[in-house]
Every structure is written in structure tokens, then in C-alpha cells.
């Protein structure tokens, strides 16, 4: 596949596949605080190296901070800041726990201070080599010049420009996909604007893998900011299982919603779980499971005044519909059995209104119909 088309495909939401989130990080994470030097702090979520951030001012020290920024940057109320580097530079890098597989995409947001008049902002992508230098590629933003990528193009190391200029104060969102063992594709999008051309090429070095992101300044006379780092892996093909839950002995349209949880297990392994918020007696549900999982699974439904219902689905790797599953009503006290205690509870609340469990038909009022429902289902129990 053409490397440019690979990036478009990687960034598009495609049916039948779900991206794997490898790691995320944002300055708003609880590990960081405003004015704090983030050197050595392991914030964010996912597969980051526990050494955390490494921040270096080329003149010495670790002066990179999490800072409050103006809302006009559109980066959030706080962002990672790389301090001004008049006559020198500053680095801020983060290492992933593992090298990125082919098909992975890294996205991020960045901006330089409104007051910047000269200098450069970089994102250099590095391998996991010891003390790595700029051995993969270098994204360069220079005041008054279009953003550009320095890498290998047509066998020659050179810079290829984007159609997006570097404008002080303007947020730009970046996306880079690892398209092959030694290749990449990248594009930039100004916040609220039109996406740039896609730049695709080869990394500086062959046989290496992306694992380090380094944000830095060189001779920039104002701060730069970055935030909202997201690393996703290749999409995983999925199968969709869908059907209808029939909540027995209820009015057609509920006065209040009822929550029905579901768990999908294969043997002792839980492979999916969530809930359905029902507002009627007949409610559709669906869940996605990796297409590689096949064979029999047990689906368990439970919640509100309804007894636990268990049914089997044979996964084939393709989408399927399990039809309509009827769930028995009457267990208003959630004891796993419809018994005299349930009748007593309904009688005790007779005439009451509102969102209460002793209204099994969900009409909005506890009345004679609710007593009849419990009596009709007397002796019913949860399915094991």
C-alpha cells in the first residue's frame, strides 16, 4: 500500500476493527501539578517506560514545567511546556515500554507562544538505542516557515515541507503512522483548519523501531507547548453480536430507565462486559468481540427486578444476531428468587411513585399490577 494511503487508512474509523490504545498522556493527568518540573514523573496511562519524562535544558537543569496556558491555544487549561531556549536548546522526551509495531499511529497537539519571533520547535522520533540521537526522523517548526520533516526521501536525507505554516499561537495537531519496517507517513492539521499534505518517507536508520518521542526547542525566543499524546496500535478485526432483550411483564414505555448489565465469558475468562440502559420493554443490545475469538460463550443478563438470565452464543468470527431473549421479572429485592419477601415489599410500598425497585412493571406507580407480577413469577430463581 502507498505510504500516504496507509496513513489515511490508519486515521480513518473503519468498520469491523477497533484500534488498540497503547498509551496516552496529558498535562491534566493527576500525576502532574502546575509549576511542577515533570522530569522523572511517570504520568499518563498505558505502556510507558516507568522512568517517566526526561527533561533537559541544554544549559543544565530540569526546568520544564506543566503550565497553565491561555484558552486561545486550544490545548486545554494546562499543557507541557518547553522553556525558551535563546542561544541553546531544551529537551522533553518520553519513552514507550516497547517499540511500536507496524501500523501504529502517534497523535499529539502542539503550539508555540504568541510572542515567539525566531527559533525552531522540534519533535524528533527516536529508536530505543542507548542515548539515542535523532536517528528516526525530525519534525521541524520554524517561525515564519512551513512545517517540514527531515528524513530520507528517495534515498537522500532532506527536508520536505508541509502546506501548513508555523504560526505563533496556533495549535497544530500531528499524526504519524509507522507504515513499514523502515517507513513512515505524517500529516499536520491546524486546529479548526484543513489537513496538510501527507509526507511519507524512510527513517534515517534501517532496522530500528520507534520508541521515543522528544519535544524540544532550538534558539526559540519563547516557550512552546504540547499536549494530548495518544499512541494506538493496529486495528483489531472484530465481530458484532446483537439481539433484543425482552423485559417481561413491563409497560411498553418505561416511566424510568432500568439498567441491565451483561457479561460475556468463555470458560472462566471474561471477554466483554457492559450494561444496557433500557427505557422500554423491548431493548436492543450489541457488543464487539475480537474476531479471533470463536466457539461457545455464555452471556449473562442481570439487573433491577429481573432474574439473572444466561444464554449461549456460538462465535464464528462474523457478525451475528442471537434473536430475542426474555428476562423474567419479579425479584424486586434482588435476592435471586421471587418469593414472599418480594410480595411483602411491593405491598409495603403500595401507592408509592417514582423510580423505585418495587415497581416491577416500571409504570411509575406501585399498584395492584405489580403485586400480580410478583405472584405470577413466584418461585422463579436466577439461572446459575
N, C-alpha and C positions, 0 to 999 in steps of 0.2 A: 504493500500500500504506500502511496505517496505520503511523505512525512507530514506535509501540510494537511492532507485529508485525515491523517491519523489524529492530529490534534483536534480537528473539528469533531471527529467521531468520539474522541475521549471526553470532550467537554459537553457533548450533547447528552440529554437524558434519553436513553434508549430503552424501548420496551423489552421486557424479558431479562433484564440484567440490573444488578444493583452494585454500586461502587463500594469497595471496602475502605472505610476510613482508617488510615494508618496512624495519623497523628494530627492534632490541632494545637494551636497556641494563639493566645490573645492577651494583650496587656491588661485586660479586665479580669483575668484569672485570679482566683483567691490567693495564689502563691505570691503575687506581686502587690506592692503598695506604691502610691505616688511618691516620687522623690527618692525611691529606693534604687540602689545600684543592683542590677539584676545579674551580675557576674556570679556564677556558681549556683544559681537558683534553678531548680527543675520544675518549672510550671507547665501549664498546658495539660493535654491528655494524650494517651496513646503511646506509641513506640518511640519515645525519645531516649537518647542516651542519658542515664541518670547523672552524668557530670553537669548537666544543665547548660545554661548560657555561658559562653566565654566572651568577655568584653574587654577590649584593649584599646587604650589611647596610645597612638604610636609615640607620643612624648612621655609615656609612663602612666600607670594607674588604671583604674577601672571606673570611669566616670560616666558610663552610660546609664540612663535613668528611664524609669517609667514616668511619663509626664502627663498632666492634664493639657489638652490642646483645645483650640477653638472649634466650635461645631462646623465652621466653614470648611474644615479639612475633610469632613465626612468620613473620618476614620474611627469614630467613637469618641467618648469623653476622655479616654486615656489611650496612649499609644506608646510603643517602644521608641525611644529617641536615641539617635546617634549624634553626639555633640559636634559642634562646629570644629573644623579642622584646618584653620588658617595655617598654611605653610606645612601641613602634615596630614595625618590621617587617623581614623578611628575605625575599629572593627567591632562587630557584634555577630557572633556565629552560634549556630545550633546544629548539633549532630543527631542524626537518627540512629536508632539502635541497630538497624540493619540497612544494607544497601537497597535501593529501590528497584523492584522488578520492572521489566519492560512493560509498558502500558500504564505506568503510574503517572499521576499528574500532581504538580505542586501549584497552588494558587496563593496569592498574597496581595496586600494593598500597600501603597507607599505614597509619600509626598515629601516635598522639601518646603522649608519655611518660606512664607510670603516674602521675607526680606532678603532672600538669597540673590546675589548678583553675579557670583562667579564660583567655579569649582565643580566637582563631579560627585555623584552618588552612584554606588555600585551594588549589585547583587552578584557575587561570584559563587558558582556552584562547584563543589569540590568532591573528591573521592575520599574514602576512609584512610588513605595513606597517612602515615605518621607525619605530623606537622604539615598538612597539605597546603600547597600554594594554590594559585588559580589554575588548576590542572584540568578543568572540565569546560567551563565557559564563563564569560563575564558580560553581564548586562550593565550598560553604561548610560547614565543620565547626566547630561551636561547642560548647565544653564544656557538657554537660548538656542539649543541644538536639538534635533530629533533624537529620541532614544535610539540606541544601537546595541547590537550583540557582537562581541568579539569571540570568534570560534574558528572552526575550519570549514571553509566553503570552497568546493571544487578543488580540494587538496591544498588550499592555501590559507594560512592564518590571516584573517582580515576582519574588519567591522562591517556589518550590514545594517543599514538604518531601518527603523520602523517609520510609518507615516505619522506617528504620534510624537509631538514635540514635548520637551520637558519644560513645564510652566510652573514657576514657583507658586505654591499654594494649592495646586491642583492634584487631587487624588487620582492615581492611576492603578488599575488592577492588572496584575500579571498572571499568566498561566503558562507553565512549561510541562510538556509531556515527554517522557523517555520513550522514544519511538522504536529504538533498537539497541543492540549491544553497545554501539558507539554513536548513536544519533539522537537528536532532539528536535522538537518543534516548539515555538514560543509565539505568543501574541500578547499585546497590551490593549487595554480598554480604558480611556479616560472616564471617570465617574459620570454617568448620565450621558455619555457620548457614544461615538461609533468605534467599533473594534478596529484595530490596526491591521495591516497586512500580517501574514504569518511568516515568520523567519524560521527556516529549517536548515540544519547543517549537521556537522560532526563535532563531537567533543575534541578538545585539544589532544587528549591522550586516548589510546585504544586499550581495550581490555580492562577498563576501570568502571566503577559503578557510582552513581550519585548517592551521597550520604550526608553531605554537609552544606548548609546554607549560610552564607556570610554576607551580612549587610554592612556597608562601610561608606565612609566619605573620604575624598581626597581634595584638599585645598578648598573645601566648601566653606563659605563665609557665614553660614547659618546652619541651624540644626536640620536634620532630616528625620522622617518618621516612617515607621512601618507597623503593620498590624495584620490580624486575621489570617494567619498561616494555616492552610489546610493541605494535607497530603493524603491522597486517595490512591488505592491500588486498582488493578484492572477490574472491570466489571465481572460479576459472578452471575452466570445464567441462572434464572430462577423459574420455578413452576408456580402458578397461581391456583390455589384450591378455594373454591367458593361454593356457596349454597345459601339456604334460608333457614333461620331459626323460627319455629312456631311456638310462641309462648302461650301455652294452653290456658283456657278459662280467663281470658282478659278481654277488655273492651278493645275495639279496633284501633282507636287512637287514645294513647295514654294521657292522663292528666299530669303525670310526672314521669321523667325518664327512669328507666331501670338499667342497671349495669350488669352485664353478663360477661364473666371472664372466660377465656378459653386457654387451654394448654395443649400443645401437640407434643407427644412423646413417641420415640421409637425405642422400645425396651425401657431402660431406665433413663435414657438421655432426653432432656427437653430440647426440642429443636425450634419451637416457636411458642410465644405466649403473648397475650394482649387482652383487650376487652372490647365489647360492643356496647354502645350506648343506645338502648332500644327506646323508641318513642311510639311503637305500635306493636300489635300482636304478632305481626309477621315482619321479621327484620333480616335483611341480607347481611352476610359476613364473608370475608375473604382473608386469606393470608398467603404470604410468599415464602417459599422454602427453596434453598439451593437445588437446582435440577439434578445435581449429582446424588441426592438422597432419594432412594427408591425403596419400594417394599411397603409393608404394612405399618401404619402409625395409628395411635389412639388419640382421639380428640375428646377432651373433657370440657363440658359446659357447666357453669355453676354461677349462682348469684341470686340475690334478692329472695323472694319467696319460692323460688323454683328449685326442685330437687336436682342433684347432680346427674347429668346425662353423659354417658360415654359411648362413642361410636367409632368405628374403624374406617379408615380410608387407605386404599392401596395406591401409593405414589408411583407414578410411571415416568416421571421426568417431564411430563407435558401438563398443560393446564387441564383441569377437570372440575366438574360440578358434582357435589355429593347429594344434591336434591334438598328435601325438606326434612329437618329433624325437629320432632315435637318434644318440648320440655315440660314435664309435669309440674303443676302448681300446688300450693297449699302449705308449704313449710314456712310459715311466717316468722317462726322463732329461730330458724336456721339450725335446727337440732339434727338434721339429716333424716328426719322422719316426720310424717304428718300424723299427729296423734292428738290426744285430748288436750294437751297443753296449748296446741295451736288454736283449737276451738275456744278455749278459755281466754286466750289473748285477744282474739277477734271480738268476743263478747264484751271483754273489759274495755275495748276501745270503740264500741258501737256508737255510731253517730259522729265520730271524730272525722275531721277533714284534714287535708294537707298531704304532704309527702311522707307517709308512714308505712312501715312494713306490713301492718295488719290490714292493708287494703290490697289483697292479692289480685283483684281484677283491675287495679290501677285506674279506677273511675274517679278518684279524688275524694271518695267518702267511704267510710266503713259502714256497710249496711247488710241487710239480710242476704244479698247475693254473695257476699264474702264468706258468711257462715256456711252457705250452701256449697261453696267451692271447697272449703276445708273438709266438710263432711264427705263430699263426693270423692275426694282423694285420700280419705282416711286409710292409714296403713301403708301408704307409699313411702319408699325409702330411697336414699341416694344409691346410684349404681356404683359398685366398687371400682 
